[in-house]
Amino acid sequence: MASEQDWSRRAASSSKRWLSWRLIIIVLALYLITTFFGFRDISSSNAAVVKLPTTSPCPKANSDPPLATDLPRKIWQTSKIPTISLDDDDKRVVQTWLDRNPEYRHEILTAGASDTFVQDRYASTPEIQEIFLQLRDPILRADLIRYLVLSADGGIYNDIDVQCLQPIENWGLPKEQTDKASVIVGIEVDRKLEDGSWRLGFCSWTIMAKPNHPAINASVSWVLNNLKALAAAQKTSIGGIKASREDVIATTGPRAFSQSLYAFMSQSTGTKVSYLNFTGLVEPKLVAGVLVLPINSFGSGQAHSGSGSPQDESALVQHLWKGSWKPSHPDQ
């Protein structure tokens, strides 16, 4: 007959076996859930030369309802001076974004705030930190930071002299395209030049993007490589770059941005994408996740390229061409 001690030992042994089986079942269940329902990395590995974070460096806010395109409801702008010191014209233009888009978060990054942003969001990419923090030229920094904020956080970037003509929610972009779009840009120029060549470039004063999209990551890489090449050509450091107006446009500005997008779309589609794909565009066109809008969407009020009036229904924003950076940058 089993003693009381024997029964106690058997009960303890049975309890341990039961706990072991429960632990095995829990681990197996977690493995199956992670395998079939977990998050997968869908970022492109060949879009950018400089290694960028594989996911957005900061958690996605869930307090704002997403757009149909899942583009974050965040408006970014930059300024060399604190917001309170902006002149009345700039304040009025900035206010158009606040008044017409009250459901969007809005942030104006000053020079110091831009440094902090890069240090926080790009802690894992020291080359980006090093180049940005070494840059001294305000317009080169302003160009680069727009690509960096869109790569890290996404949203809509606008220069300080761009006014919002219609609420973003009323822009009326085709849903079948915006559902597939991760970057939205507008045409700035679409015309024949004096030398006989054709120029079709994209606006860099207004850009919409999802965070960590390979097209914007490629733009970051393109601009960083341009800056290193310009410094090498001038036999100086990144901080010692002296940029002409042409240098700014070609190194970090709209020409560099356009070239990076053409290269990205060509690589993504396996075919050469050029101005021929977009010249004379009258309806939005989607290529490799980049939705290109006709010139009047972001480029209204210009005296070329078929640009229309800012009062036209098709005009969404207006660039006022303040160009405060130009006096400090010679033509050559």
TATA-V687040 format. One record per backbone hydrogen bond with DSSP energy under -0.5 kcal/mol. CO is the residue of the C=O (numbers start at 1). NH is the residue of the N-H. E is the energy in kcal/mol with one decimal. If there is no record, write none. Layout:
CO;NH;E, CO;NH;E
This chain:
3;7;-2.0, 4;8;-1.7, 5;9;-2.3, 6;10;-2.5, 7;11;-2.4, 8;12;-2.3, 9;13;-2.5, 10;14;-2.6, 11;15;-2.1, 12;16;-2.1, 13;17;-2.2, 14;18;-2.1, 15;19;-2.2, 16;20;-2.4, 17;21;-2.2, 18;22;-2.2, 19;23;-2.3, 20;24;-2.2, 21;25;-2.4, 22;26;-2.4, 23;27;-2.4, 24;28;-2.4, 25;29;-2.3, 26;30;-2.4, 27;31;-2.2, 28;32;-2.3, 29;33;-2.4, 30;34;-2.5, 31;35;-2.4, 32;36;-2.3, 33;37;-2.3, 34;38;-1.1, 40;42;-0.6, 67;70;-1.5, 71;67;-0.7, 72;74;-2.1, 73;105;-2.4, 74;76;-0.5, 74;156;-2.8, 75;107;-2.4, 76;158;-2.4, 77;109;-3.1, 82;85;-1.7, 83;86;-1.6, 87;91;-2.5, 88;92;-2.3, 89;93;-2.2, 90;94;-2.8, 91;95;-2.2, 92;96;-0.9, 93;96;-0.7, 93;97;-0.7, 94;97;-1.2, 94;98;-1.2, 95;99;-3.2, 96;100;-1.7, 97;101;-0.9, 101;104;-1.9, 105;75;-3.1, 107;77;-2.0, 107;109;-0.6, 108;110;-0.6, 109;79;-2.1, 110;114;-2.5, 111;115;-1.9, 112;116;-2.0, 113;117;-2.5, 114;118;-2.4, 115;119;-2.4, 116;120;-2.3, 117;121;-3.2, 118;122;-2.0, 120;123;-0.7, 122;125;-1.3, 125;128;-0.7, 125;129;-1.7, 126;130;-3.0, 127;131;-2.4, 128;132;-2.5, 129;133;-2.7, 130;134;-1.5, 131;135;-1.7, 137;141;-2.1, 138;142;-2.4, 139;143;-2.3, 140;144;-2.3, 141;145;-2.8, 142;146;-1.1, 143;147;-1.0, 144;148;-1.9, 145;149;-2.7, 146;150;-1.6, 147;151;-2.1, 148;152;-2.3, 149;153;-3.0, 149;154;-1.3, 151;212;-3.0, 155;209;-2.5, 156;76;-2.9, 157;207;-1.8, 159;162;-1.5, 161;163;-0.5, 161;320;-2.7, 163;165;-0.5, 163;318;-2.0, 167;170;-2.0, 168;171;-1.6, 174;177;-1.2, 174;178;-2.8, 175;179;-2.3, 177;180;-1.2, 177;181;-0.9, 182;210;-2.6, 183;291;-3.3, 184;208;-2.3, 185;293;-2.6, 186;203;-3.0, 189;201;-1.6, 191;199;-2.9, 193;196;-1.9, 197;193;-3.5, 198;200;-0.5, 199;191;-2.1, 201;188;-3.0, 201;189;-1.3, 205;159;-2.0, 207;157;-3.0, 208;184;-2.6, 209;155;-2.9, 210;213;-0.9, 213;216;-0.6, 213;217;-2.6, 214;218;-2.3, 215;219;-1.4, 216;220;-2.4, 217;221;-2.3, 218;222;-2.7, 219;223;-2.5, 220;224;-2.5, 221;225;-2.4, 222;226;-2.1, 223;227;-2.5, 224;228;-2.2, 225;229;-2.2, 226;230;-2.6, 227;231;-2.4, 228;232;-2.1, 229;233;-2.4, 230;234;-1.9, 231;236;-2.6, 232;235;-1.0, 237;240;-0.7, 238;241;-1.2, 241;243;-0.6, 244;248;-2.3, 245;249;-2.3, 246;250;-2.5, 247;251;-2.6, 248;252;-1.9, 248;253;-2.4, 249;255;-0.9, 249;256;-1.5, 253;257;-2.4, 254;258;-2.6, 255;259;-2.6, 256;260;-2.3, 257;261;-1.9, 258;262;-2.6, 259;263;-2.4, 260;264;-2.3, 261;265;-2.9, 262;266;-2.3, 263;267;-2.4, 264;268;-2.6, 265;269;-2.1, 266;270;-1.8, 266;271;-0.7, 272;274;-0.5, 274;277;-1.8, 275;278;-1.6, 275;279;-2.3, 278;281;-1.7, 285;287;-0.5, 285;292;-3.2, 287;290;-2.2, 289;182;-3.0, 289;183;-1.7, 289;291;-0.6, 290;287;-2.5, 290;292;-0.7, 291;185;-2.5, 292;285;-2.4, 293;187;-1.4, 294;297;-1.7, 294;298;-0.6, 295;299;-2.4, 297;316;-2.3, 297;317;-1.7, 299;302;-0.6, 304;307;-2.0, 308;301;-3.4, 309;312;-1.7, 312;315;-1.4, 316;165;-2.4, 316;166;-1.3, 317;300;-0.7, 318;163;-2.5, 323;326;-1.4, 325;328;-0.7, 326;329;-2.2, 330;245;-2.9, 331;246;-0.7
